[in-house]
Each structure stands twice: as structure tokens, then as C-alpha cells.
Amino acid sequence: MAKYLLLKHYRGAPAAINDVPMDQWTPEEISAHMQYMSDFAARLEATGEFVDGQALAPEGTFVRYDGEGRPPVTDGPFAETKDLIAGWMIIDVDSYERAVELAGELSAAPGAGGKPIHEWLELRPFLAAPPTITQ
């Protein structure tokens, strides 16, 4: 089994086909989207492929170390200037092909008008330990 991270972007990824921002959806459209996500996760829990997932708030700050005895440096609360991750899901699947299949299915979550978003999801494998070489 291999673990993959599915990243849903608020922005920064290529535009979705049904590219209406969520803050312009009706409460019913938001509920349908969230139900789709919940049902998708429940189905993967049943197959043993779901590890974890969370939705994220749009706010965020980059932080870095600025030297001994100095406070951390932040880039400020300028969310509009960077890629924003809307949420993530970790899956544990048998193959890369299965990860791509699931990411494609998740991309079809409903959005405005109840139509699939066809959003781009970032699929990233977890870094695995390098193989041990024995002589």
C-alpha cells in the first residue's frame, strides 16, 4: 500500500470547469458538496483506503526562523497572494493508478447548480524511506 495526499485548492491550481467560488454557492449547494465529500470518505473507510482528511479555513500565514534570539518572521495575513489549500485527504491505496482514479472521482464533487466541479486536485505521494542496500 502507498499513501497519497489529495490537496483541494481554494486557488493556485488550474481553474475548475464549474469555477464558481464556494462563497457564491447556495446553502443547499454547499450541503450537497459536503455530503459528497463525507460519502466519499465513508466509502473509502469501508475499503480501508481512507486515512484522514480535513477542510481548512482560507486564512494562513507562512512562518520562518529568523535566527537565534529573534522572533519568527511571517509573511503577513495576505491570503490573496499565495496558493490556498481548501482541504486535504490522505488515502492508502495499492497503486498510483488507484490514487489517480480516486482523485478523479473526488474531482467530480458537486458545486454551483449541483453540477460537478471538475476541479483539479493535487495528488502527492508520501515520501518513502529509500531502500536499504545490503551487500
N, C-alpha and C positions, 0 to 999 in steps of 0.2 A: 504494500500500500504506500502511496505517496501523498503528502499533504500539499494542498494548494490554497492560496489566499485569493478570494474573489473580491475585488475592490469596486464599489459603486461610487462614481464621482458626481459631486454637485456640478463641478465644472473642471475643465482642464483636459477632459477626454474629448474625442470627436463627438460632434452633435448627434443625438439620437434622431431617429426618423420622426417620432412623435415627441418633438422637442419643446413641450410646454413646461415651464418651470413649475415645480410642485406647489409653490406658493400661489399659483393661479388655478389649482385644481379645486373642485368642489369637495366638501367633506366626504361625500359618497365615493368619489374617485380615490381619495386618499385611503379610505377604509378598504376599498377593493384592492388597492395596491398592497397595503399592509397585510391583508388576508392572504393574498397570493404568496407573499414572502413567507408568512407563517406556515402555510400549507406546504410550500416547497421545502422548508426546513424540517417539518414534521415527516414528510415522505423520506427525506434523506436520513433522519434519525432512525426510521424503521429499517432502512437498508444498512445502517451502520456507517454511512458515508459522511454524516454531519458531525463536525467537531464543535464549532461555536460560531456565533455571529452577533453583531450589534449594529444598530443605527447610530450615527454620530451627529452631533449638533454642527451647524455650519461654522461656528466660531473656532478659532485656533490660533496658536502663536508658535513660531519657531523659536527655540532657545538654544544658546550655545555657551560653553565655558569660555570665560574671558581672562583666565589667568588666576594664579594663587592670590587669595585675599580680595578678589574683585567680584562684584555681583554678576550673575549670569546676564548675558545680553539677549534681548528679544528683538524681533523684527516689528513689533507693534501689532495691534489688532486690525490689520489691514487685510481682512479675508478676501477682498475682491482682487488682490494682486497675486494670488497663488492658487494652485490646484487645491480643491477641497474634496475630501473623501466623505461621501454621504453615509457609508456603512461598509461593513465587511462580513464575509462568511469564510470560515475555514472548512474545507472538505478533505476527506481522506479516502482516496479512490485507488483503484487498481492500475490505472493508466492515465497518461496525458490525454488520450483520446476521450476517456470518460470525463475528465475535468473540462475539456472543451465542450463536450455535449451538455453538461450541466450548466456551464456558463452561458451557453446559447439559450438554454431553456429559461434561465433566470432573466436573461435579457428581454424576454417577452412579457415581463410583468406589466399589468395594465396601467395606463396613465390617463391623461385627459381624454374624455369621451369614451372611456372604457377600452380604448384601443391599445394594443401592445406598444410599449415604448420603443422596443428595438434599440435599447441603449447599449453602448459599448461598455463592457466590463473588463477590467484589467485582471488577467489571470497570472499569478506569480507562484512558482513552486517554492516551497521552503528549502532553504539551503541545507543540503545533506552533508554529513561528515564525509571527507574524502576517504576512498577505500584504503584499507590497511594493506601495506605491501609486506609480504613475508618472503624471506629468502629460502 
